[in-house]
Amino acid sequence: MLRWQPVKFVLGHPSRGKVIFGHPGIGRAMLGHQESHIAALGVTRGFSTTTQDSCTSPQVQEARDDGPAQQPTTLKPTHQPFVKNLFLGKFDKKMLTFPEVLDRDQHELLHEMIAPIERFFIEKVDGAKIDKEASIPPETLQGLKELGLYGQQIPEEYGGLGLGATEYARIAEILALDGSIAVTLAAHQAIGLKGILITGNQEQKKKYLPRLACGEWTAAFCLTEPSSGSDAASIQSRATLSKDGKTWLLNGSKIWISNGGSADLLTVFAKTPEVQPNGEVKDKVTAFIVERGFGGVSSSTPEDKMGIRGSNTCEIHFENTPVPIENVLGEIGGGFKVAMNILNSGRFSMGSSGAGIMKKMIGWSMEHAVTRKQFGHHLSEFALIKEKFARMSVAVYAMESMAYITAGVLDSHKNADCSVEAAIVKVFSSESVWHWGSECLQILGGMGYMKPYPFERYLRDARVLLIFEGTNEILRLFIALSGLQHAGIELQSLIKKLRNPLMNPGFILGKSIERLRHQKDNPKLDLDLAGYIHPSLKLGADSLEYCVKRLQYSVEVVLARHGLKVAEPENQLELARLADCAIDIYGMTAVLSRASRSYCIGIRNSAHETHVGVWKMARRGEVISTTITTTPYHHHYHPYHHHYHPQPPSLPPSTSNKGRLRHVRMSNCVPWASRRVWYGRFPSGCSTDRMKTRVPLYLQFYLHIVLPSAHFRSRVKDSSTVVYKLIFATGCYCCF
Amino acid sequence: MSLKVLVGCKRVIDYAVKIRVRPDKLGVVTDGIKHSMNPFDEIAIEEAVRLKEKNIVKEVIAVSCGPTQAQETIRTALAMGADRGIHVEVPAKEMEKLEPLHVSKILAKLAEKEQAELVIVGKQAIDDDTNATAQMTAGILNWPQATFASKIEKKDDFLEVIREIDGGLETIKVKLPAVVSADLRLNEPRYATLPNIMKAKKKKIEKMKPADLGVDTTPHFEVIEVTDPPAREAGIKVEDVDTLLLKLKEVGRI
């Protein structure tokens, strides 16, 4: 298949209790060894998502007629990994300032580039035909090559466009219009030739990049094997050095390789024997650049797939393929790091391509909803439909914000470590597109299900997003374990202090108070995030702070509870929850940052963006707090299940009454709001107590934020615009 | 050949956009709407670039009148292969009232200034559909005109142009210098490729005002009302011609 997550987790891995983080040699416990501290730091750097060579520092904005608010930032030397630090409760407030990367000229240029691509897709790409015939017509491929889309991130000196992460993400939004084409192009440049771009030496770049840039040659990424999908370190292809030491002989077979049938250049990963310092011979993964012309390379017939049917996916077999030693990518034995870097660097663009396709689908569904009448009303007047659109829009806003904030960070810092952020973007976007794409189909009803309409095709194409480039399950574990590992190093010193209370009285006291507050679900909010964004988003910022503090607390709890065994298979439920919290927090940060920026630079519709942002905060904040407070024995629920109601757990009592306490506490804050809203709507005689336990938390936030605002109140009264009708209707819906 | 071609391109509302009438009924909503180059002008640019590739012309100059955003249109023209651009700055308010007469005076002055021997424009703009600029320009310059061209061939020192007229196709000979207006089937415009767009960044765009060319842009007529066309109603089928005539008399059409 296209891509997968080659993190060597303890899923069936023989060495239990170790958090092995991609580098076989790093397998150590998180808390304890000195070497692990240093080695883990090395791993963190090894995971860095390197920026491209001739990066032109771009950043994109959605609205065409606004320029950047300030001058583009120059390349900063270092960037602390944001999400990893979240696990320690450290919030990098710089993230609340949305990175401005493109200057006016680059911005204009980007928009000029978008126009012909969009036209090409509208006029020349017949998605239905591609899907039906399971192939992309050669004229279309030729058109794409001529447009220059085969070398987007290749530096100009090698014949490419030299685009940075942001521009690449923006173009990915349009390419997503056809899933097969998007995947074909991504397999070629985001992973196929990315290895040469980031790890190749000068000769390799000069030799291969020009031909790849113009599309003369297509590239593919060959890692997955029949017995090694998620567990990439267990690949069995082998490369042995010839007697004269000048050629490697490659043997093995790879499956589900995108572009496998047509690729002329393959980035192949195989095991090579390496002599360790202690004389032992170990197999390590090495990356090779293999040309089809080397001989011994054969590919099977294309696979018949559920979606992205136009993309060529097939098996590739290598039989004594001679590979010159100059074609080793990176170091011999360093292939794993290469694979990780390649995958990390392309992952974030799934956020923008997901947003691109969702926006198109929302457009079509919206058109249907405002024209179709049933029961004498347009569909758009029904609250259930409005709810769908409201949540969809929030999800798309979040997807875009996360993708572009990650791209912005990548473009403005050298060697920024965005591996966890990219994974977060991928998980969130893939699941959102799958879920909300399905909802768009639902809005059209029967018509959505029919082949002549594109919805079912886009849904089928979108299903693979959850699988390739690292399955979402693996990525959740990756997010959680990366964070825990990062936290574990720092917490080492904390644990040392905890073990030495007499020597650190002040610290122990502070820590105990903190613990007590967390037990009462009332962490001290001392990060002052609200000070870094527009004042109208204050409540959202407070919600975010609360979530960050709770995450930090949960991390400490989880580490204390499991210690070394946190990576065991049975503890994955908790890890997944931590990952979900991290995903939500990152989403909240991105949304807050972007909404604040929109407001500050006066983009049209910024007020609407603020509402969207705040609403999302409220919702996700509520989900997070419940995620963290429910006991580990509670079954794993899906955080995106939109009929979710937070109930206190009824299973064996945990160490606290967190669930119930939380409800009462929050409602104590807003009793007046409850009284204000339900004038006449609630049955009389209803006590506020009943309301407190019945009313979902996120609604209370919503009421607390939305209704008091005079600005909003007037809009609600004058419910002339669909948008406000929508939000109001959602509120009413939630009342019942 | 030392022929210089002047190509006029207009920035109009994109053809795929659903337009809406402004509340004050004096025009259509243009704020925040997607704009692009007039499709007929794209065909004109494509023809000029093809002539350049055939070495019939030496330089292609793209001209556009409009506000700052018109520069995007010129850039698209440059990305398609034009050599340089001229942007005649007309503020947005004035642009609404800019008439073909003004544009043709500007084009005429520029043709003289640049010593262009061929002026190619699209046959009409999709926003006002006046179909007057090419004809007026030819009139002001006193040059021959070949409008609704569906094929252009250069023979010695004149152009052989096949025109699409109501009755069919007409082939005419036009001596240079001349004004040509492009029709739909003249060619299929190429997509501006991304590498070309990046190269176009380096091409020059000259800026000037209508006043610099001595053209007065005061409007000669005033738009009183713009309304949506009446909603399409159902028709009726009739049995024979007599009933048809009866029905038409009833409605008052004859």
Chai-1 contact restraints between the chains, C-beta under 6 A:
chainA,res_idxA,chainB,res_idxB,connection_type,confidence,min_distance_angstrom,max_distance_angstrom,comment,restraint_id
A,E112,B,R75,contact,1.0,0.0,6.0,A-B,restraint_1
A,E112,B,I197,contact,1.0,0.0,6.0,A-B,restraint_2
A,M113,B,L194,contact,1.0,0.0,6.0,A-B,restraint_3
A,M113,B,I197,contact,1.0,0.0,6.0,A-B,restraint_4
A,P116,B,Y191,contact,1.0,0.0,6.0,A-B,restraint_5
A,P116,B,A192,contact,1.0,0.0,6.0,A-B,restraint_6
A,F120,B,Y191,contact,1.0,0.0,6.0,A-B,restraint_7
A,E146,B,T193,contact,1.0,0.0,6.0,A-B,restraint_8
A,L147,B,T193,contact,1.0,0.0,6.0,A-B,restraint_9
A,L147,B,L194,contact,1.0,0.0,6.0,A-B,restraint_10
A,G148,B,T193,contact,1.0,0.0,6.0,A-B,restraint_11
A,G148,B,L194,contact,1.0,0.0,6.0,A-B,restraint_12
A,G148,B,P195,contact,1.0,0.0,6.0,A-B,restraint_13
A,L161,B,L194,contact,1.0,0.0,6.0,A-B,restraint_14
